[in-house]
Amino acid sequence: MKAEHRKELQTNILADRMGRLVQRMKERPKKRVLLYVVLGGVVVLGLFIFFRVRSKAAEEQSDRWSWLDDGFRAEMEQLRLEYPETNPGKAARFQYAWLALWDVGLKELAANPVDVLKVSGEMDDKDKAGNLEVAQNIFLRLRKDCEGDPIWEPEALYALAVIEETRAIRRKDRDKHLKEALRQYKELAEKHKDSTRGKLARQRAEALEKRGQEIRDFYEELNTRLDIEKRFADAKKKPRP
């Protein structure tokens, strides 16, 4: 009798456990469906936010490129000052640097060689930096901010080498400036050998090495034609305000 009762109890317990298992199996799909719905909603919301942000960023980037293309001074200044790390901002900064080097610098050599070639403090302690020195400082900042960039860094490095070589127009430290320019051209040619500026730098470095004396003679003739030494001497004698 006891054995039969024990067997009946075991059967009931087993049936109870099987019933619970079946019930859990029936409930799980509902929970899974709810979970999938929630996860799906999160994914959709995340994708919406991602594409919305990316679309807005693309629109802003497009607007900044259009400012650069228009070339209005106010917008160029805004790019340069408010978005200096973006590509449009860097392009505006390089445009500004280019003007400082070529328009205010090299193009003014014949008319105002002293203002172009002098360095800060050369005439007296209050003397401002020359135009080339101003351009050099701008390109130095650009080189630092664009370090490692395969497009922007070669532009900055090439401009700095050109500035260094241009200083060889003066007799003072001519060999020093030519040697430093050669080093900078070689550095650029090695670091960015496949870039346009890297290839130009390689050509200029080869010219400085193979035709060094010819280039020195050219700068000496330019020095004489522009009467640079006398202009500097007169500028130093002239009373400073």
C-alpha positions, 0 to 999 in steps of 0.5 A: 500500500505504501509503495503504491502511495509513494509511486502515486506521489512521485507521479503527481510530482513529475506531472506537476513539474512537467506542467510547469515546464510546459507553462514556461515554454508557452510564456517564453515566446511572448517574452522574447517577442516583447524583447525583440520589439524593444530591441528593434525600437532601440536600433531604429531610434539609434539609426535615425539619430545617427543618420540625422546627425551625419546629414546635419554634419554633411550640410554644415560641411557643405556650407563651409565649403561654399563659404570658401568657394565664395571667398568673401572676407567675413566668411573666410575669417569665420572659417579660419577662426571658428573652424580651424581644424576642419578641412574648409577651415584649414583651406582658409588658413592656408589661403591666408598664409599664402597671401602673407607669403606671396602677396605681402612677402615675395611680391614686395621684395623689390619695393620694400626689401627691408620690411619683407626680410627684416626680423623682429628686433633687428632695428631696435627692441620695438621693431616689428617682425618682417613680412616673411617672419609673419608668414613663417610663423603662420606656416609653423602653426599650420605645420603643427596643426596638420602634422601627419596629414598627407595633403596639408602638411606638405604645403606647410613644409614646402612654404617654410623651406621657400621662406628659408631659402628666400632669406639667402638674398641677404649676405648675412648668414646666406650659407646658413639659410641655404643649408637649412633650406636644403635640409627642409626640402630633403625632409619634405621629399622623404616624408611625403615623397609621393606628394606634388610638394614632395616631388618639387622639394626633391627637385629643389634639393638636387638643384641646391646640391648640384648648382650650389654656387650658381644659386649663391651667385644668383642671390648675390646678383639679386642683392646687388640689384635691389641694393639690399645692404644699403637699404638695411644700413639706411633703415638702421640709421633712420630714427624710429618713431 
